[in-house]
Amino acid sequence: MSRILITSGPTREYLDPIRYLTNASSGRMGASLAQAALEANYEVVVVSGPVEIKYPKEAEVINVVSTEEMRMVSTRVFHECDGAIGAAAPCDYRPFTVLEDKMSKEDFIRAPDKNGELLLRLRETPDVMAALGVMKREPEMGRLGQWLVAFALETSDHHVRAIQKLHRKRCDLVVVNDPGSINGTSSRVEILDPNGKSLARVVGEKLDVARRLFQVIQSYVASKGS
């Protein structure tokens, strides 16, 4: 039975023991894709950031918190998978330093040189899908290759940026996700191939969208012989 990795949900990058950077990703699309893959008789492993939703009980779920943890677990799991879908929304940046104690608001308000302002120094987090792209196995004689599908949520130049992301991360397909889909129960998506060709546009409840996306992914992978 084929095995699929799905990354899902947000990640958290802590500033101190209490505060952290994150986003509004709910994990619903990841859970819906897991359900769609299970219905298609795939084994599914979900690497998930902190979410409140429940994943299908038949799926193996590995919980992580930070983007680095998601990268480490995903690269370990991907060796045993035929493909991966990056539905997660990892934090792109993390603080240079994580404080051991909670930051005191009063310290900044009272400091005459800060005027109540807080300057955060951030650095990039590792790119999870790009890390999988580097290690992706290509088809060889008598050996199947692996495939990757990325999600791209953009607010402008949707197609251009999505295709750039696809090639930069060495993915096979990219799903352009509408910003209104985040933390919602429905989605509006478009799936593009490496040439920018639209393979499908789907609107609806996330489980219905996920089922259609998975059909398109299966068809594309089969056509490539992998």
N, C-alpha and C positions, 0 to 999 in steps of 0.2 A: 504494500500500500504506500502511495506517495505521501510525503510529509512536507508540510508548509509552515514557515515561520511568519507570524504576523506581529508587527510592533504596533502598540496601541496606547492611547492616552497621552497625557502630558508628562513632563519630568519636572523636578524641582531642583533649584540651585539655591542653597541656603546662604543668607548673609550673616546670620547669627543663629543661635539655637531655636529661635522663634520665627523669624522672618525669612521669606524665600521668594525667588523669582519663579513665575510659572505662567500658564495661559489657561484658557477656558475649555480646552479639549476635554470631552467627557468620556471618551473610549467607546461610544456607541457604534461608530463605524467599524472599529476594530472588532467589537463583539459581533456585529452583523456579518462581517466578512468571515469570521471564524465559523459562524453558523452556516453560512453559504458553503464554505469549504467542507464542513462535516457532512452536509447534505449531499455533496458530490463524492463522498467516500474517501476523503483525504484525512490523514492524521494531522492534527493542528497543535502547534505550540505557540502560545501568545506570550510575548514579553511586554509587560504592561507597567506603565507608570501609575501613580496613585489615582485611583478612580473610585466612584461610588457604585457604578453599575456592576452587574454580575456577568461573567462570561459563561458560555455553554459548559455544562458540567463535563461533557466528553472531551473538552480541550484541556491540554496541559497548560497551566498558567504559571509563569515565573514573574514575580513582582519585583520591581526595581524602583529607585527613587530618582537618582541623578542621570544625566545624559551619559556620563562616563560608564555608569553601571549598565545602562541599556546597551551601549556599544560592546562592552565586555561580554555580557551574556549573549547578545545576538550573534556576535562573531563565533562564539563557542558553539551555539546551537546550529548555526547555518551550515556547518560542515555536514550535518546529518540530514539536511533538508534538500528538496528538489527545487524550491523557490521561496521567495520572500516578498511580502507586501508591507511596505512602510506606511502604515496608517497613523503612526504616532506623530505627535507634535512636540518634539524635544525642544528644550530651551536652547537657543543658539549661543547664549552668553552666560558666563558665570563670574562671580566676584573673584578678584585676585586673591583676596584673603577672606576666610570665614572666621568671624570672631567667636571666641570661646564663651563670652558672656553677651547677654542681650544689650543692644545699643540703647543708650539712654537718650530720649528726646531732649531732656533738659540740658544735657551736656552741649548740644548744638545750639539751642535757643539762647543759652547764657553766654556762650563764647562770643566775644565782641567781633572777632574776625570772620565769623561764619554767618552771622545774620540769619540763623535758622536754616541755612542751606546745607544739604548733604551731597557731597560729590562721590559717586560710585565709580570705581575703576573696574572695568569688566574685560574679560578675555573670551575668545571663542571656545565653545565646547567642541568635542569631536563630532564629526558628521557620521551618524550611524549607518545610513544607506551607502555613503561613499566608502566606508570601511568594508561593507559587504561586497560592493562593486569591485574593489581591489582583489578580493579573494574569490570572486565568482568563478566557478569552474566552467570552462568552455567545452562544447561538444568535441569528443574525440572518437576514434575508431572503437566501437563497441562500448562506449561510455557516454551517457547522457550529460548534457550540460545543465547548469542551474540558471534560473531566471529571476529577475528583479522587477518589481513594480513600485514606483514611488508615488507619493501624493504631493501635490503642489498647491498651496493656498496663497493666491496672489490678489492684490487689490488693483493692480494695473499691469498692462502688457502681459496678460495672462499666458497666452500661447508662447510668446518669445521666451519668457522666463522659465516656463515649464519645460520647454524643449532644451534650454540651456542646462537646467537641472538634470534632466534625463541623461544627457551626454556626459556631464561632469561626474555624475555618480555611476556611470556605466550601467544604467538601467535599460530594460527592454521596452517598458511602457511607462507612461506617466498619467496620473489621474488629476485633472485640474479641478480643484474643489472650490466652491463658492464660499466666501467668508461668512455668509449667513448660515452656513451649515454647522459651524462650530457650536458645540453644546446644544444643538437642536435635535429634534427627532426625525427631521427630513433633510434631504440633500439635493443639490443640483450639481452634477458633475459631468465632465467630458473626459474621455480617455483617448490619448494621442499615441501614435507610434513614433519611432525615431525620426521619420521624415516630416512629422508635424501633421500627418493625416488623422482626421477625426474618425475613430472607430465606432464611437457611440456617444450619444448625449442622453443622460438619464436624470429624471426628476421624480422624486417620490419619497416615501418612507425609507429610512436607511436600510432596513432588511431587504426590501424590494430592490433598492439600488445596488446593494451588495451582491445580491443574486445575479443581477444582470451584469455587473462588473466581472464577476467570477466567470460567467459564461464567455465573455469577451476575452478574458485572460486565457482561459483554457483553449479557446479556438486559436488564439494567436500563438500560444506556445506549441500547440500541435502542428500548426502550419510551418513553424520554424524547425520542426523535427527534433525538438529537445524535450 
